[in-house]
Amino acid sequence: MQIKLWINNKEFNDDIAPDMLLLDFIRSKGFLSVKRGCETSNCGLCTVMLDNKPVLSCSALAVRANEKHVTTIEGLEKEALEFGGFLADEGAEQCGFCSPGFIMNVLAMKNELINPSEREIKKYLEGNLCRCTGYMGQLRAIKKYLSRVKEGSYENS
């Protein structure tokens, strides 16, 4: 079946199998930050934005993205680097395998929630699995990042 979509504002037209996963389509186009983890929609490693909403690409068919815009971490480089600095400063950046999906969800949360409480942050990110950290450094980094964005020290897109 024929699909047309944009990945990080680059147009792709392709003939795909009806059961092709969005994850496999994206990776086949060279966007390797999108990772395969659990394949059960439980770890968050494969998170991308589909028309600015976070989606687990391991459980979404590529055809779902037909005529839509997909954004990977490569398409949000500036914001990802800003938040990544907060992760590193809090010692929450260890092996880095979970980072792209985690960062994608934090950036989506920043755009969706206004002044989230710690409980709301945890709830929003409960589908992100990290095997290296105890999440405390990540939580500190998120709070500091959101506080800085709120203060206007970083551009809020």
PyMOL commands that place a pseudoatom at each C-alpha (Angstrom):
pseudoatom trace, name=CA, resn=MET, resi=1, chain=A, elem=C, hetatm=0, pos=[0.000, 0.000, 0.000]
pseudoatom trace, name=CA, resn=GLN, resi=2, chain=A, elem=C, hetatm=0, pos=[1.170, 3.503, -0.824]
pseudoatom trace, name=CA, resn=ILE, resi=3, chain=A, elem=C, hetatm=0, pos=[1.848, 6.012, 1.977]
pseudoatom trace, name=CA, resn=LYS, resi=4, chain=A, elem=C, hetatm=0, pos=[3.099, 9.578, 2.148]
pseudoatom trace, name=CA, resn=LEU, resi=5, chain=A, elem=C, hetatm=0, pos=[4.438, 11.111, 5.334]
pseudoatom trace, name=CA, resn=TRP, resi=6, chain=A, elem=C, hetatm=0, pos=[7.006, 13.559, 6.622]
pseudoatom trace, name=CA, resn=ILE, resi=7, chain=A, elem=C, hetatm=0, pos=[9.770, 12.589, 9.006]
pseudoatom trace, name=CA, resn=ASN, resi=8, chain=A, elem=C, hetatm=0, pos=[11.447, 15.631, 10.517]
pseudoatom trace, name=CA, resn=ASN, resi=9, chain=A, elem=C, hetatm=0, pos=[9.915, 17.716, 7.709]
pseudoatom trace, name=CA, resn=LYS, resi=10, chain=A, elem=C, hetatm=0, pos=[11.353, 15.511, 4.961]
pseudoatom trace, name=CA, resn=GLU, resi=11, chain=A, elem=C, hetatm=0, pos=[8.735, 13.964, 2.683]
pseudoatom trace, name=CA, resn=PHE, resi=12, chain=A, elem=C, hetatm=0, pos=[8.671, 10.208, 2.086]
pseudoatom trace, name=CA, resn=ASN, resi=13, chain=A, elem=C, hetatm=0, pos=[6.475, 8.356, -0.406]
pseudoatom trace, name=CA, resn=ASP, resi=14, chain=A, elem=C, hetatm=0, pos=[6.699, 4.605, -0.252]
pseudoatom trace, name=CA, resn=ASP, resi=15, chain=A, elem=C, hetatm=0, pos=[4.955, 1.359, -0.991]
pseudoatom trace, name=CA, resn=ILE, resi=16, chain=A, elem=C, hetatm=0, pos=[4.781, -0.677, 2.213]
pseudoatom trace, name=CA, resn=ALA, resi=17, chain=A, elem=C, hetatm=0, pos=[3.283, -3.888, 3.538]
pseudoatom trace, name=CA, resn=PRO, resi=18, chain=A, elem=C, hetatm=0, pos=[0.005, -3.174, 5.370]
pseudoatom trace, name=CA, resn=ASP, resi=19, chain=A, elem=C, hetatm=0, pos=[1.417, -4.645, 8.590]
pseudoatom trace, name=CA, resn=MET, resi=20, chain=A, elem=C, hetatm=0, pos=[4.688, -2.662, 8.630]
pseudoatom trace, name=CA, resn=LEU, resi=21, chain=A, elem=C, hetatm=0, pos=[5.331, -1.016, 11.976]
pseudoatom trace, name=CA, resn=LEU, resi=22, chain=A, elem=C, hetatm=0, pos=[6.042, 2.698, 12.137]
pseudoatom trace, name=CA, resn=LEU, resi=23, chain=A, elem=C, hetatm=0, pos=[9.258, 1.888, 14.020]
pseudoatom trace, name=CA, resn=ASP, resi=24, chain=A, elem=C, hetatm=0, pos=[10.555, -0.230, 11.142]
pseudoatom trace, name=CA, resn=PHE, resi=25, chain=A, elem=C, hetatm=0, pos=[9.589, 2.370, 8.527]
pseudoatom trace, name=CA, resn=ILE, resi=26, chain=A, elem=C, hetatm=0, pos=[11.323, 5.182, 10.415]
pseudoatom trace, name=CA, resn=ARG, resi=27, chain=A, elem=C, hetatm=0, pos=[14.502, 3.176, 10.997]
pseudoatom trace, name=CA, resn=SER, resi=28, chain=A, elem=C, hetatm=0, pos=[14.544, 2.080, 7.341]
pseudoatom trace, name=CA, resn=LYS, resi=29, chain=A, elem=C, hetatm=0, pos=[14.777, 5.762, 6.436]
pseudoatom trace, name=CA, resn=GLY, resi=30, chain=A, elem=C, hetatm=0, pos=[17.891, 6.211, 8.581]
pseudoatom trace, name=CA, resn=PHE, resi=31, chain=A, elem=C, hetatm=0, pos=[16.415, 7.678, 11.771]
pseudoatom trace, name=CA, resn=LEU, resi=32, chain=A, elem=C, hetatm=0, pos=[18.219, 5.370, 14.156]
pseudoatom trace, name=CA, resn=SER, resi=33, chain=A, elem=C, hetatm=0, pos=[17.474, 7.209, 17.404]
pseudoatom trace, name=CA, resn=VAL, resi=34, chain=A, elem=C, hetatm=0, pos=[14.139, 5.373, 17.402]
pseudoatom trace, name=CA, resn=LYS, resi=35, chain=A, elem=C, hetatm=0, pos=[14.970, 2.130, 19.162]
pseudoatom trace, name=CA, resn=ARG, resi=36, chain=A, elem=C, hetatm=0, pos=[13.413, -1.267, 19.510]
pseudoatom trace, name=CA, resn=GLY, resi=37, chain=A, elem=C, hetatm=0, pos=[13.133, -2.276, 23.149]
pseudoatom trace, name=CA, resn=CYS, resi=38, chain=A, elem=C, hetatm=0, pos=[10.379, -4.403, 24.614]
pseudoatom trace, name=CA, resn=GLU, resi=39, chain=A, elem=C, hetatm=0, pos=[8.064, -4.617, 21.572]
pseudoatom trace, name=CA, resn=THR, resi=40, chain=A, elem=C, hetatm=0, pos=[5.141, -4.630, 24.018]
pseudoatom trace, name=CA, resn=SER, resi=41, chain=A, elem=C, hetatm=0, pos=[4.598, -0.871, 24.383]
pseudoatom trace, name=CA, resn=ASN, resi=42, chain=A, elem=C, hetatm=0, pos=[6.025, -0.856, 27.899]
pseudoatom trace, name=CA, resn=CYS, resi=43, chain=A, elem=C, hetatm=0, pos=[9.470, 0.746, 27.706]
pseudoatom trace, name=CA, resn=GLY, resi=44, chain=A, elem=C, hetatm=0, pos=[9.097, 3.990, 25.730]
pseudoatom trace, name=CA, resn=LEU, resi=45, chain=A, elem=C, hetatm=0, pos=[12.308, 3.554, 23.721]
pseudoatom trace, name=CA, resn=CYS, resi=46, chain=A, elem=C, hetatm=0, pos=[10.467, 3.850, 20.418]
pseudoatom trace, name=CA, resn=THR, resi=47, chain=A, elem=C, hetatm=0, pos=[8.625, 7.106, 21.200]
pseudoatom trace, name=CA, resn=VAL, resi=48, chain=A, elem=C, hetatm=0, pos=[8.172, 9.548, 18.340]
pseudoatom trace, name=CA, resn=MET, resi=49, chain=A, elem=C, hetatm=0, pos=[5.837, 12.479, 17.836]
pseudoatom trace, name=CA, resn=LEU, resi=50, chain=A, elem=C, hetatm=0, pos=[2.984, 11.933, 15.423]
pseudoatom trace, name=CA, resn=ASP, resi=51, chain=A, elem=C, hetatm=0, pos=[1.505, 15.329, 14.634]
pseudoatom trace, name=CA, resn=ASN, resi=52, chain=A, elem=C, hetatm=0, pos=[3.105, 16.601, 17.870]
pseudoatom trace, name=CA, resn=LYS, resi=53, chain=A, elem=C, hetatm=0, pos=[1.691, 13.850, 20.128]
pseudoatom trace, name=CA, resn=PRO, resi=54, chain=A, elem=C, hetatm=0, pos=[3.891, 11.092, 21.586]
pseudoatom trace, name=CA, resn=VAL, resi=55, chain=A, elem=C, hetatm=0, pos=[3.299, 7.677, 20.028]
pseudoatom trace, name=CA, resn=LEU, resi=56, chain=A, elem=C, hetatm=0, pos=[4.949, 4.317, 20.636]
pseudoatom trace, name=CA, resn=SER, resi=57, chain=A, elem=C, hetatm=0, pos=[6.146, 3.444, 17.151]
pseudoatom trace, name=CA, resn=CYS, resi=58, chain=A, elem=C, hetatm=0, pos=[6.587, -0.258, 18.021]
pseudoatom trace, name=CA, resn=SER, resi=59, chain=A, elem=C, hetatm=0, pos=[2.823, -0.647, 18.333]
pseudoatom trace, name=CA, resn=ALA, resi=60, chain=A, elem=C, hetatm=0, pos=[1.663, 1.728, 15.588]
pseudoatom trace, name=CA, resn=LEU, resi=61, chain=A, elem=C, hetatm=0, pos=[1.343, 0.674, 11.987]
pseudoatom trace, name=CA, resn=ALA, resi=62, chain=A, elem=C, hetatm=0, pos=[3.190, 2.855, 9.490]
pseudoatom trace, name=CA, resn=VAL, resi=63, chain=A, elem=C, hetatm=0, pos=[-0.070, 3.427, 7.645]
pseudoatom trace, name=CA, resn=ARG, resi=64, chain=A, elem=C, hetatm=0, pos=[-1.299, 5.320, 10.739]
pseudoatom trace, name=CA, resn=ALA, resi=65, chain=A, elem=C, hetatm=0, pos=[1.222, 8.036, 9.821]
pseudoatom trace, name=CA, resn=ASN, resi=66, chain=A, elem=C, hetatm=0, pos=[-0.103, 8.421, 6.281]
pseudoatom trace, name=CA, resn=GLU, resi=67, chain=A, elem=C, hetatm=0, pos=[-0.422, 12.136, 5.454]
pseudoatom trace, name=CA, resn=LYS, resi=68, chain=A, elem=C, hetatm=0, pos=[1.016, 13.034, 8.892]
pseudoatom trace, name=CA, resn=HIS, resi=69, chain=A, elem=C, hetatm=0, pos=[4.198, 14.475, 10.324]
pseudoatom trace, name=CA, resn=VAL, resi=70, chain=A, elem=C, hetatm=0, pos=[6.521, 12.278, 12.368]
pseudoatom trace, name=CA, resn=THR, resi=71, chain=A, elem=C, hetatm=0, pos=[9.211, 13.855, 14.522]
pseudoatom trace, name=CA, resn=THR, resi=72, chain=A, elem=C, hetatm=0, pos=[12.143, 11.962, 15.983]
pseudoatom trace, name=CA, resn=ILE, resi=73, chain=A, elem=C, hetatm=0, pos=[14.790, 13.274, 18.349]
pseudoatom trace, name=CA, resn=GLU, resi=74, chain=A, elem=C, hetatm=0, pos=[16.871, 14.208, 15.286]
pseudoatom trace, name=CA, resn=GLY, resi=75, chain=A, elem=C, hetatm=0, pos=[14.134, 16.704, 14.437]
pseudoatom trace, name=CA, resn=LEU, resi=76, chain=A, elem=C, hetatm=0, pos=[14.229, 18.274, 17.900]
pseudoatom trace, name=CA, resn=GLU, resi=77, chain=A, elem=C, hetatm=0, pos=[17.984, 18.541, 18.245]
pseudoatom trace, name=CA, resn=LYS, resi=78, chain=A, elem=C, hetatm=0, pos=[18.142, 21.927, 19.982]
pseudoatom trace, name=CA, resn=GLU, resi=79, chain=A, elem=C, hetatm=0, pos=[15.527, 21.084, 22.623]
pseudoatom trace, name=CA, resn=ALA, resi=80, chain=A, elem=C, hetatm=0, pos=[16.957, 17.587, 23.075]
pseudoatom trace, name=CA, resn=LEU, resi=81, chain=A, elem=C, hetatm=0, pos=[20.449, 18.973, 23.674]
pseudoatom trace, name=CA, resn=GLU, resi=82, chain=A, elem=C, hetatm=0, pos=[19.106, 21.503, 26.183]
pseudoatom trace, name=CA, resn=PHE, resi=83, chain=A, elem=C, hetatm=0, pos=[17.289, 18.878, 28.209]
pseudoatom trace, name=CA, resn=GLY, resi=84, chain=A, elem=C, hetatm=0, pos=[20.155, 16.403, 27.776]
pseudoatom trace, name=CA, resn=GLY, resi=85, chain=A, elem=C, hetatm=0, pos=[22.404, 18.901, 29.555]
pseudoatom trace, name=CA, resn=PHE, resi=86, chain=A, elem=C, hetatm=0, pos=[20.053, 18.832, 32.543]
pseudoatom trace, name=CA, resn=LEU, resi=87, chain=A, elem=C, hetatm=0, pos=[20.159, 15.025, 32.563]
pseudoatom trace, name=CA, resn=ALA, resi=88, chain=A, elem=C, hetatm=0, pos=[23.953, 15.029, 32.505]
pseudoatom trace, name=CA, resn=ASP, resi=89, chain=A, elem=C, hetatm=0, pos=[24.162, 17.668, 35.254]
pseudoatom trace, name=CA, resn=GLU, resi=90, chain=A, elem=C, hetatm=0, pos=[21.995, 15.487, 37.507]
pseudoatom trace, name=CA, resn=GLY, resi=91, chain=A, elem=C, hetatm=0, pos=[23.961, 12.295, 36.821]
pseudoatom trace, name=CA, resn=ALA, resi=92, chain=A, elem=C, hetatm=0, pos=[20.931, 10.758, 35.126]
pseudoatom trace, name=CA, resn=GLU, resi=93, chain=A, elem=C, hetatm=0, pos=[22.660, 10.033, 31.823]
pseudoatom trace, name=CA, resn=GLN, resi=94, chain=A, elem=C, hetatm=0, pos=[24.284, 6.655, 32.160]
pseudoatom trace, name=CA, resn=CYS, resi=95, chain=A, elem=C, hetatm=0, pos=[24.230, 4.194, 29.258]
pseudoatom trace, name=CA, resn=GLY, resi=96, chain=A, elem=C, hetatm=0, pos=[21.951, 6.479, 27.209]
pseudoatom trace, name=CA, resn=PHE, resi=97, chain=A, elem=C, hetatm=0, pos=[19.945, 3.692, 25.564]
pseudoatom trace, name=CA, resn=CYS, resi=98, chain=A, elem=C, hetatm=0, pos=[16.625, 4.969, 26.930]
pseudoatom trace, name=CA, resn=SER, resi=99, chain=A, elem=C, hetatm=0, pos=[17.451, 8.644, 26.417]
pseudoatom trace, name=CA, resn=PRO, resi=100, chain=A, elem=C, hetatm=0, pos=[15.897, 9.327, 22.992]
pseudoatom trace, name=CA, resn=GLY, resi=101, chain=A, elem=C, hetatm=0, pos=[12.469, 7.970, 23.957]
pseudoatom trace, name=CA, resn=PHE, resi=102, chain=A, elem=C, hetatm=0, pos=[12.649, 9.501, 27.412]
pseudoatom trace, name=CA, resn=ILE, resi=103, chain=A, elem=C, hetatm=0, pos=[13.624, 12.914, 26.037]
pseudoatom trace, name=CA, resn=MET, resi=104, chain=A, elem=C, hetatm=0, pos=[10.833, 12.763, 23.444]
pseudoatom trace, name=CA, resn=ASN, resi=105, chain=A, elem=C, hetatm=0, pos=[8.305, 12.192, 26.226]
pseudoatom trace, name=CA, resn=VAL, resi=106, chain=A, elem=C, hetatm=0, pos=[9.711, 14.991, 28.396]
pseudoatom trace, name=CA, resn=LEU, resi=107, chain=A, elem=C, hetatm=0, pos=[9.512, 17.412, 25.466]
pseudoatom trace, name=CA, resn=ALA, resi=108, chain=A, elem=C, hetatm=0, pos=[5.922, 16.347, 24.785]
pseudoatom trace, name=CA, resn=MET, resi=109, chain=A, elem=C, hetatm=0, pos=[5.078, 16.746, 28.469]
pseudoatom trace, name=CA, resn=LYS, resi=110, chain=A, elem=C, hetatm=0, pos=[6.591, 20.240, 28.456]
pseudoatom trace, name=CA, resn=ASN, resi=111, chain=A, elem=C, hetatm=0, pos=[4.216, 21.213, 25.678]
pseudoatom trace, name=CA, resn=GLU, resi=112, chain=A, elem=C, hetatm=0, pos=[1.141, 19.501, 27.140]
pseudoatom trace, name=CA, resn=LEU, resi=113, chain=A, elem=C, hetatm=0, pos=[1.272, 20.130, 30.888]
pseudoatom trace, name=CA, resn=ILE, resi=114, chain=A, elem=C, hetatm=0, pos=[1.481, 23.495, 32.611]
pseudoatom trace, name=CA, resn=ASN, resi=115, chain=A, elem=C, hetatm=0, pos=[3.363, 23.494, 35.924]
pseudoatom trace, name=CA, resn=PRO, resi=116, chain=A, elem=C, hetatm=0, pos=[3.050, 19.725, 36.451]
pseudoatom trace, name=CA, resn=SER, resi=117, chain=A, elem=C, hetatm=0, pos=[3.331, 18.375, 39.978]
pseudoatom trace, name=CA, resn=GLU, resi=118, chain=A, elem=C, hetatm=0, pos=[5.842, 15.633, 40.755]
pseudoatom trace, name=CA, resn=ARG, resi=119, chain=A, elem=C, hetatm=0, pos=[2.967, 13.149, 40.686]
pseudoatom trace, name=CA, resn=GLU, resi=120, chain=A, elem=C, hetatm=0, pos=[1.852, 14.370, 37.243]
pseudoatom trace, name=CA, resn=ILE, resi=121, chain=A, elem=C, hetatm=0, pos=[5.425, 14.099, 35.937]
pseudoatom trace, name=CA, resn=LYS, resi=122, chain=A, elem=C, hetatm=0, pos=[5.723, 10.530, 37.197]
pseudoatom trace, name=CA, resn=LYS, resi=123, chain=A, elem=C, hetatm=0, pos=[2.340, 9.597, 35.754]
pseudoatom trace, name=CA, resn=TYR, resi=124, chain=A, elem=C, hetatm=0, pos=[3.198, 11.099, 32.357]
pseudoatom trace, name=CA, resn=LEU, resi=125, chain=A, elem=C, hetatm=0, pos=[6.489, 9.209, 32.179]
pseudoatom trace, name=CA, resn=GLU, resi=126, chain=A, elem=C, hetatm=0, pos=[5.444, 5.899, 33.716]
pseudoatom trace, name=CA, resn=GLY, resi=127, chain=A, elem=C, hetatm=0, pos=[5.904, 4.082, 30.398]
pseudoatom trace, name=CA, resn=ASN, resi=128, chain=A, elem=C, hetatm=0, pos=[9.629, 4.901, 30.186]
pseudoatom trace, name=CA, resn=LEU, resi=129, chain=A, elem=C, hetatm=0, pos=[11.951, 2.146, 31.279]
pseudoatom trace, name=CA, resn=CYS, resi=130, chain=A, elem=C, hetatm=0, pos=[15.496, 2.901, 32.411]
pseudoatom trace, name=CA, resn=ARG, resi=131, chain=A, elem=C, hetatm=0, pos=[17.601, 0.043, 33.714]
pseudoatom trace, name=CA, resn=CYS, resi=132, chain=A, elem=C, hetatm=0, pos=[20.571, 2.145, 34.872]
pseudoatom trace, name=CA, resn=THR, resi=133, chain=A, elem=C, hetatm=0, pos=[19.084, 4.782, 37.126]
pseudoatom trace, name=CA, resn=GLY, resi=134, chain=A, elem=C, hetatm=0, pos=[16.715, 4.952, 40.054]
pseudoatom trace, name=CA, resn=TYR, resi=135, chain=A, elem=C, hetatm=0, pos=[14.855, 7.764, 38.247]
pseudoatom trace, name=CA, resn=MET, resi=136, chain=A, elem=C, hetatm=0, pos=[15.664, 10.318, 40.971]
pseudoatom trace, name=CA, resn=GLY, resi=137, chain=A, elem=C, hetatm=0, pos=[18.308, 12.067, 38.860]
pseudoatom trace, name=CA, resn=GLN, resi=138, chain=A, elem=C, hetatm=0, pos=[15.929, 12.097, 35.921]
pseudoatom trace, name=CA, resn=LEU, resi=139, chain=A, elem=C, hetatm=0, pos=[13.169, 13.574, 38.073]
pseudoatom trace, name=CA, resn=ARG, resi=140, chain=A, elem=C, hetatm=0, pos=[15.509, 16.311, 39.344]
pseudoatom trace, name=CA, resn=ALA, resi=141, chain=A, elem=C, hetatm=0, pos=[16.573, 17.081, 35.775]
pseudoatom trace, name=CA, resn=ILE, resi=142, chain=A, elem=C, hetatm=0, pos=[12.954, 17.324, 34.596]
pseudoatom trace, name=CA, resn=LYS, resi=143, chain=A, elem=C, hetatm=0, pos=[11.974, 19.660, 37.429]
pseudoatom trace, name=CA, resn=LYS, resi=144, chain=A, elem=C, hetatm=0, pos=[14.959, 21.938, 36.816]
pseudoatom trace, name=CA, resn=TYR, resi=145, chain=A, elem=C, hetatm=0, pos=[14.399, 21.932, 33.055]
pseudoatom trace, name=CA, resn=LEU, resi=146, chain=A, elem=C, hetatm=0, pos=[10.692, 22.746, 33.361]
pseudoatom trace, name=CA, resn=SER, resi=147, chain=A, elem=C, hetatm=0, pos=[11.457, 25.456, 35.893]
pseudoatom trace, name=CA, resn=ARG, resi=148, chain=A, elem=C, hetatm=0, pos=[14.026, 27.000, 33.538]
pseudoatom trace, name=CA, resn=VAL, resi=149, chain=A, elem=C, hetatm=0, pos=[11.628, 26.817, 30.577]
pseudoatom trace, name=CA, resn=LYS, resi=150, chain=A, elem=C, hetatm=0, pos=[8.906, 28.454, 32.689]
pseudoatom trace, name=CA, resn=GLU, resi=151, chain=A, elem=C, hetatm=0, pos=[11.282, 31.265, 33.631]
pseudoatom trace, name=CA, resn=GLY, resi=152, chain=A, elem=C, hetatm=0, pos=[11.898, 31.867, 29.942]
pseudoatom trace, name=CA, resn=SER, resi=153, chain=A, elem=C, hetatm=0, pos=[15.581, 30.959, 30.050]
pseudoatom trace, name=CA, resn=TYR, resi=154, chain=A, elem=C, hetatm=0, pos=[15.013, 28.543, 27.166]
pseudoatom trace, name=CA, resn=GLU, resi=155, chain=A, elem=C, hetatm=0, pos=[12.799, 28.975, 24.163]
pseudoatom trace, name=CA, resn=ASN, resi=156, chain=A, elem=C, hetatm=0, pos=[9.453, 27.318, 24.675]
pseudoatom trace, name=CA, resn=SER, resi=157, chain=A, elem=C, hetatm=0, pos=[8.376, 25.944, 21.302]
for i in range(1, 157): cmd.bond("trace and resi %d" % i, "trace and resi %d" % (i + 1))
show_as sticks, trace
zoom trace
